[in-house]
Amino acid sequence: MKYLIAGLGNIGQEYRHTRHNIGFDVVDAFVAKHNSSFDNDRLAEVAECKWKGKTFIVIKPTTYMNLSGRAVKYWMDKEKIALENLLVIMDELALPLDVLRLRPGGSDAGHNGLKSIQESLGTNQYPRLRFGIGNDYAKGRQADFVLGKWKPTEVAVVQQKINACCDIIESFAGIGLARTMNEYNKMTFPL
């Protein structure tokens, strides 16, 4: 069984460890946990991890967020990965910081990475893991907030959630989407 795990973010030093790049941070942690590493390849940094007979192709698109779909589609086709074995990990303004949500599909909710993936795949019915970043910003400051770094008081919960995301990726491959949703979607993480 082969899975494509796509962490969304933007390449470049100025974007490292910002809220919008949490997808990159999650897949970095997952790949490190499985003693693998990323190499530059077509449209993405790519790593391969093996776990309990399953193979994970893990990508960080190098297309920038707004063109994430190009990388996702390319690697799905190249590795012959079924749509239901794709998991996209991204930041979510509409969820509070103490929450993660695994979903089987749905609207892009204005997220440019998801919009691009939907356009490339021709469907919005693919699994995604939404990492709540909250919406604690002044009117008109959304871009600054999303592209900003975590506050010192948020770092501990973010790390806890990154660790939980690594478990969710394994669970998604191990027991399936529905059971993983039941197990993790009701969890909250102490702030």
ABEGO torsion letter per residue (X at the ends): XBBBBBBBEBBEAAABGBAAAAAAAAAAAAAAAAGBBBBBBBGBBBBBBBBGGBBBBBBBBAAEAAAAAAAAAAAAAAAGBBAAABBBBBBBAABBAABBBBBAEEBAGGBAAAAAAAAAAGBABBBBBBBBAEABBBBGAAAAAAABBBBAAAAAAAAAAAAAAAAAAAAAAAAEAAAAAAAAAABBBBX
